[in-house]
């Protein structure tokens, strides 16, 4: 039961990571299109970006459910499950994998915030 809950969560987190990488690519392209003043490409890119944000929100809703499920099994805070707490409770290779995913997501989200701020200048 614990292993299945863990696998659902990690698969979901890997999917979120993939979507964030695609979103990061869109935000990078947005900057290029803004500099080039390519309105058609910018509009197309914005549509893609909106689709990715919607998909991320949907997947993130599942993540919350999966994290809560694993938190209950591990005896962690199930009201507000934190990935690093789950990693600590899992321990071993599984815990390390959760920490690695957490780090990757943190880097991606920080980079997205930074690029969005830069794009706002254009």
Order of alpha helices (4+ residues) and beta strands (2+ residues): alpha-alpha-alpha-alpha
